[in-house]
Amino acid sequence: MAMQLESPVSFSNVGEIKWWRRGIFASQTGYVLLALLVLMVVMHFASPYFFTQGNMQNVAKNFSFIAIATLGVTFVIITGGIDLSVGSLMCFSAMITSMVMSGLSTPGMPGASLFVHLAADGKTVVANLPGLILVVSIVAGLAVAFLVGLVNGFCIAVLGLSPFVTTLGMLSIVRGLGYVVSNGRGSFPGGPDADYFYALTSGDVLGVPAPFIYLVILALTMAVVLHHTSFGRHVFALGGNEKAAELTGIPVVRVKIEVYVICALAAGLQGIIISGWLGSAPANMATSYELNVIAAAVIGGANLAGGIGGPLGAIVGCVLLEVIRNGLVLAQVNSYWQQTLVGVIIILAVLVDRIRSRMT
């Protein structure tokens, strides 16, 4: 006679995912996003001016000034690399753009006759084709960034140099070239297309800052590329296991070069936008910005070991840094505390993620 089990064996808990590994808690980005929301609530009670329209526009514009470059650096970090030259490249691209714009707008300068002429009064400079100087100048600035990214990628992917050492050296090279071409002086966007330049870089559309609009477009594009294209899968594969990726036929060298070029172009575009906001491209522009950019990417969830990262995390990290800076200003706290808080947040973000991983 068969005996009936009083309590049948159940496997309902097999494969069950703990609550701290589900939904918004499934990544470091989720924890940082919650921290950001809590911080914004605290800032609201600390200052009645925090959630005003003007301040929100300032926050959106200011975090956009590093967020575009952060998107590019995130590409590199996902592959397990690093790029320390982004700050110097922001400055150099902005300087080249401003210098080309001013040079082509000055009658008598080489090639200027193709773009401008003097009006009947003999003093006013008029563009032969409005907007052409602007396009050529921006292309020149981005072309310089492209070349720097290409050199970085070649040295790292083909010559096998360390990303840290290569980009650290490029940081000094590009910054030095900026001082050489400008003699240590700033450059100013000028000429008949200067108004177009300022409208594109520091203007707004229906109250929304132009840099923020560019950021949203680029972030959406990055999300599609990373998650819905073969190139995006290759980028994650490199960060997960480069040797295995190479054995499966992924063109490792080409993908590496491409991500460093993307990073450089993002930094160049970021620098051009910042110069429009400043009204000039000083020789010391974006000094140490690479630290803020990399910090924002890491805080947002990009793993320096590779294989993890995305546009949402990059943006969340940038917003968190800007909210801290903005909140300190509104609370009349010494702004020098910002760097200290950023360091603390980086350590806490990584620590929470490590604890969450060990609890599985």
C-alpha positions as CSV (number, residue, x, y, z in Angstrom):
1,M,0.0,0.0,0.0
2,A,1.5,3.3,-1.1
3,M,2.0,6.0,1.6
4,Q,0.8,9.5,0.8
5,L,3.3,12.3,1.4
6,E,2.0,14.8,4.0
7,S,3.8,17.7,2.4
8,P,4.5,17.3,-1.3
9,V,7.9,18.6,-2.5
10,S,7.6,22.0,-4.2
11,F,10.1,23.6,-6.6
12,S,8.2,26.9,-6.9
13,N,11.1,28.9,-5.5
14,V,13.6,27.5,-7.9
15,G,14.9,30.2,-10.2
16,E,13.1,32.9,-8.3
17,I,14.8,36.3,-8.6
18,K,15.2,38.2,-5.4
19,W,13.5,41.6,-5.1
20,W,16.8,43.5,-5.2
21,R,17.5,41.9,-8.6
22,R,14.2,42.8,-10.2
23,G,12.8,45.9,-11.9
24,I,14.4,49.2,-11.1
25,F,16.7,47.4,-8.7
26,A,18.2,45.2,-11.4
27,S,21.1,47.6,-12.1
28,Q,23.2,50.3,-10.5
29,T,21.4,52.9,-12.6
30,G,18.2,52.2,-10.8
31,Y,19.7,52.8,-7.4
32,V,21.3,56.0,-8.6
33,L,18.0,57.1,-10.1
34,L,16.3,56.6,-6.8
35,A,19.0,58.5,-5.0
36,L,18.6,61.4,-7.6
37,L,14.8,61.6,-6.9
38,V,15.4,61.7,-3.1
39,L,18.0,64.4,-3.6
40,M,15.7,66.5,-5.7
41,V,13.0,66.2,-3.0
42,V,15.6,67.3,-0.4
43,M,16.6,70.2,-2.6
44,H,13.0,71.3,-3.0
45,F,12.6,71.7,0.7
46,A,16.1,73.2,1.1
47,S,15.4,76.0,-1.4
48,P,12.1,77.2,-2.8
49,Y,13.9,78.2,-6.0
50,F,15.0,74.7,-7.0
51,F,11.9,73.6,-9.0
52,T,11.3,77.0,-10.6
53,Q,11.2,77.0,-14.4
54,G,14.3,79.1,-14.7
55,N,16.3,76.8,-12.5
56,M,15.1,73.7,-14.2
57,Q,16.2,75.2,-17.6
58,N,19.6,75.9,-16.1
59,V,19.9,72.4,-14.8
60,A,18.9,70.9,-18.2
61,K,21.4,73.1,-20.0
62,N,24.3,72.6,-17.6
63,F,24.2,68.9,-17.4
64,S,23.9,68.7,-21.2
65,F,27.3,70.4,-21.3
66,I,29.0,67.1,-20.1
67,A,26.3,64.6,-21.0
68,I,27.0,64.3,-24.7
69,A,30.7,63.6,-24.0
70,T,29.6,61.1,-21.4
71,L,27.6,59.2,-24.0
72,G,30.8,58.8,-26.0
73,V,32.9,57.8,-23.0
74,T,30.3,55.2,-22.1
75,F,30.8,53.5,-25.5
76,V,34.5,53.2,-24.7
77,I,33.9,52.0,-21.1
78,I,31.5,49.3,-22.3
79,T,34.4,47.8,-24.3
80,G,36.6,47.8,-21.2
81,G,38.6,50.9,-22.3
82,I,39.0,54.5,-21.0
83,D,39.5,57.9,-22.7
84,L,41.2,60.6,-20.6
85,S,41.6,63.0,-23.5
86,V,38.0,64.1,-23.8
87,G,38.5,67.3,-21.8
88,S,41.5,68.5,-23.9
89,L,39.7,67.5,-27.1
90,M,36.6,69.6,-26.1
91,C,38.9,72.6,-25.9
92,F,40.8,71.9,-29.1
93,S,37.8,71.2,-31.3
94,A,36.1,74.4,-30.0
95,M,39.2,76.4,-30.7
96,I,39.6,75.1,-34.2
97,T,35.9,75.8,-34.9
98,S,36.2,79.4,-33.6
99,M,39.5,80.1,-35.4
100,V,38.2,78.7,-38.8
101,M,35.0,80.7,-38.4
102,S,36.9,84.0,-37.7
103,G,39.5,83.3,-40.3
104,L,37.0,82.6,-43.1
105,S,35.1,85.7,-42.1
106,T,38.1,88.1,-42.4
107,P,38.6,89.5,-45.9
108,G,42.2,89.1,-47.0
109,M,42.7,85.8,-45.2
110,P,43.5,82.8,-47.3
111,G,40.3,81.3,-48.8
112,A,38.1,84.0,-47.2
113,S,37.1,85.4,-50.7
114,L,35.2,82.2,-51.3
115,F,33.0,82.8,-48.3
116,V,32.6,86.6,-47.7
117,H,32.9,89.9,-49.4
118,L,32.7,93.6,-48.4
119,A,29.4,95.5,-48.7
120,A,29.1,98.7,-50.6
121,D,30.3,100.7,-47.6
122,G,33.6,98.9,-47.7
123,K,33.4,97.9,-44.0
124,T,30.5,95.5,-43.5
125,V,31.4,91.8,-44.1
126,V,28.7,89.9,-45.9
127,A,28.5,86.1,-46.4
128,N,28.4,84.9,-49.9
129,L,26.2,82.0,-48.8
130,P,24.7,82.5,-45.3
131,G,25.4,79.5,-43.1
132,L,28.3,78.1,-45.2
133,I,31.0,79.4,-42.9
134,L,29.2,77.9,-39.9
135,V,29.0,74.4,-41.6
136,V,32.7,74.5,-42.7
137,S,33.8,75.6,-39.2
138,I,31.9,72.9,-37.4
139,V,33.1,70.3,-39.8
140,A,36.7,71.4,-39.2
141,G,36.3,71.1,-35.5
142,L,34.8,67.6,-35.8
143,A,37.4,66.6,-38.3
144,V,40.1,67.3,-35.7
145,A,38.2,65.2,-33.2
146,F,37.9,62.4,-35.7
147,L,41.6,62.4,-36.3
148,V,42.4,62.3,-32.6
149,G,39.9,59.4,-32.1
150,L,41.4,57.6,-35.0
151,V,44.9,57.9,-33.5
152,N,43.7,56.8,-30.1
153,G,41.9,53.8,-31.6
154,F,44.9,52.8,-33.8
155,C,47.4,52.9,-30.9
156,I,45.1,50.9,-28.7
157,A,43.6,48.4,-31.1
158,V,46.5,47.9,-33.6
159,L,49.6,48.7,-31.6
160,G,48.2,47.1,-28.4
161,L,49.0,50.1,-26.1
162,S,47.2,50.6,-22.8
163,P,44.1,52.7,-23.2
164,F,45.0,54.6,-20.0
165,V,48.5,55.4,-21.0
166,T,47.5,56.2,-24.6
167,T,44.7,58.6,-23.8
168,L,46.7,60.2,-20.9
169,G,49.4,61.0,-23.4
170,M,46.9,62.3,-25.9
171,L,45.4,64.5,-23.1
172,S,48.7,66.4,-22.9
173,I,49.3,66.4,-26.7
174,V,46.0,67.9,-27.6
175,R,46.1,70.4,-24.8
176,G,49.5,71.4,-25.8
177,L,48.5,71.8,-29.5
178,G,45.6,74.0,-28.3
179,Y,48.1,76.4,-26.7
180,V,50.4,76.3,-29.7
181,V,47.7,77.2,-32.3
182,S,46.3,79.9,-30.1
183,N,49.5,81.2,-28.5
184,G,47.7,80.6,-25.2
185,R,44.9,83.0,-26.0
186,G,41.3,82.3,-26.4
187,S,39.5,82.4,-29.8
188,F,36.1,83.9,-30.5
189,P,33.5,82.8,-33.0
190,G,33.0,85.8,-35.3
191,G,31.8,86.9,-38.7
192,P,28.4,87.0,-40.4
193,D,27.5,83.5,-39.3
194,A,28.2,84.1,-35.6
195,D,24.6,84.6,-34.7
196,Y,23.6,81.3,-36.3
197,F,26.4,79.6,-34.3
198,Y,25.1,81.1,-31.0
199,A,21.5,80.2,-31.8
200,L,22.5,76.6,-32.5
201,T,24.7,76.1,-29.4
202,S,23.1,78.3,-26.7
203,G,19.6,79.0,-28.0
204,D,16.4,77.2,-27.1
205,V,13.3,75.8,-28.8
206,L,10.0,76.6,-27.0
207,G,11.9,77.1,-23.8
208,V,13.9,73.9,-24.1
209,P,17.7,74.5,-24.3
210,A,19.2,73.4,-27.6
211,P,22.0,71.3,-26.0
212,F,19.3,69.3,-24.2
213,I,17.5,68.6,-27.5
214,Y,20.8,67.4,-29.0
215,L,21.4,65.2,-26.0
216,V,18.0,63.5,-26.2
217,I,18.4,62.8,-29.9
218,L,21.9,61.4,-29.4
219,A,20.9,59.3,-26.4
220,L,18.0,57.7,-28.3
221,T,20.3,57.0,-31.2
222,M,22.8,55.4,-28.9
223,A,20.1,53.2,-27.3
224,V,19.0,52.0,-30.7
225,V,22.6,51.4,-31.8
226,L,23.6,49.5,-28.7
227,H,20.5,47.3,-28.4
228,H,19.3,46.9,-31.9
229,T,22.3,46.6,-34.2
230,S,25.2,44.2,-34.7
231,F,27.7,46.9,-33.9
232,G,26.1,47.4,-30.4
233,R,26.2,43.6,-29.7
234,H,29.9,43.7,-30.7
235,V,30.6,46.5,-28.3
236,F,29.1,44.6,-25.4
237,A,30.8,41.4,-26.5
238,L,34.2,43.1,-26.4
239,G,33.6,44.3,-22.8
240,G,32.3,40.9,-21.7
241,N,35.2,38.8,-23.1
242,E,37.4,40.2,-25.8
243,K,39.2,36.9,-26.5
244,A,35.9,35.1,-26.9
245,A,34.5,37.9,-29.1
246,E,37.5,37.5,-31.4
247,L,37.1,33.8,-31.6
248,T,33.5,34.2,-32.7
249,G,34.5,36.3,-35.6
250,I,33.8,39.8,-34.3
251,P,36.2,42.4,-35.9
252,V,37.7,43.5,-32.6
253,V,40.2,45.9,-34.1
254,R,37.6,47.7,-36.2
255,V,35.1,48.0,-33.3
256,K,37.7,49.3,-30.9
257,I,38.8,52.0,-33.4
258,E,35.2,52.9,-34.1
259,V,34.3,53.4,-30.4
260,Y,37.2,55.7,-29.8
261,V,36.3,57.7,-32.9
262,I,32.7,58.0,-31.6
263,C,34.0,59.1,-28.2
264,A,36.2,61.7,-29.8
265,L,33.4,63.1,-32.0
266,A,31.1,63.3,-29.0
267,A,33.8,65.3,-27.1
268,G,34.4,67.6,-30.1
269,L,30.7,68.3,-30.4
270,Q,30.5,68.9,-26.7
271,G,33.3,71.4,-26.8
272,I,31.8,73.3,-29.7
273,I,28.5,73.6,-27.8
274,I,30.2,74.8,-24.7
275,S,32.1,77.5,-26.7
276,G,28.8,78.8,-27.9
277,W,27.5,79.1,-24.4
278,L,30.7,80.8,-23.2
279,G,31.0,83.0,-26.3
280,S,34.6,82.0,-26.7
281,A,37.0,79.1,-26.6
282,P,39.6,79.9,-24.0
283,A,42.9,77.9,-24.0
284,N,42.1,76.4,-20.6
285,M,38.5,75.5,-21.4
286,A,37.2,72.1,-20.1
287,T,40.3,71.5,-17.9
288,S,39.7,68.4,-15.9
289,Y,36.3,67.8,-17.5
290,E,37.4,64.3,-18.3
291,L,37.1,63.5,-14.6
292,N,33.5,64.7,-14.4
293,V,32.6,62.9,-17.6
294,I,34.1,59.5,-16.5
295,A,32.6,60.0,-13.0
296,A,29.2,60.6,-14.5
297,A,29.4,57.4,-16.6
298,V,30.6,55.3,-13.6
299,I,28.0,56.7,-11.2
300,G,25.3,56.0,-13.8
301,G,26.3,52.3,-13.9
302,A,29.0,51.9,-16.6
303,N,31.4,49.2,-15.4
304,L,35.1,50.1,-15.9
305,A,35.7,46.3,-16.3
306,G,33.5,46.5,-19.4
307,G,30.3,44.9,-20.6
308,I,27.9,47.2,-18.8
309,G,26.6,50.6,-19.6
310,G,24.1,52.6,-21.5
311,P,22.7,56.1,-22.3
312,L,20.2,56.2,-19.5
313,G,22.9,55.6,-16.9
314,A,25.1,58.2,-18.5
315,I,22.3,60.8,-18.4
316,V,21.3,59.9,-14.8
317,G,24.9,60.3,-13.7
318,C,25.2,63.7,-15.3
319,V,21.9,64.9,-13.8
320,L,23.0,63.8,-10.4
321,L,26.2,65.8,-10.6
322,E,24.5,68.9,-11.8
323,V,21.7,68.6,-9.1
324,I,24.5,68.5,-6.5
325,R,26.2,71.5,-7.9
326,N,23.0,73.4,-8.4
327,G,21.8,72.5,-4.9
328,L,25.0,73.6,-3.3
329,V,24.7,77.0,-5.0
330,L,21.1,77.5,-4.0
331,A,21.8,76.4,-0.4
332,Q,24.8,78.8,-0.3
333,V,27.2,76.0,0.5
334,N,30.8,76.3,-0.5
335,S,31.0,74.9,-4.1
336,Y,34.3,73.3,-3.3
337,W,32.4,70.6,-1.5
338,Q,31.1,69.4,-4.9
339,Q,34.2,67.5,-5.8
340,T,34.2,65.8,-2.4
341,L,30.6,64.7,-2.7
342,V,31.2,63.4,-6.2
343,G,34.0,61.1,-4.9
344,V,31.7,59.9,-2.1
345,I,28.9,59.2,-4.5
346,I,31.2,57.2,-6.9
347,I,32.3,55.0,-4.0
348,L,28.8,54.5,-2.7
349,A,27.4,53.7,-6.1
350,V,30.0,51.0,-6.7
351,L,29.7,49.7,-3.1
352,V,25.9,49.3,-3.3
353,D,26.2,47.5,-6.6
354,R,28.8,45.2,-5.2
355,I,26.7,44.4,-2.1
356,R,23.7,43.8,-4.4
357,S,25.7,41.3,-6.5
358,R,26.9,39.4,-3.4
359,M,23.4,39.0,-2.1
360,T,22.4,36.8,-5.1
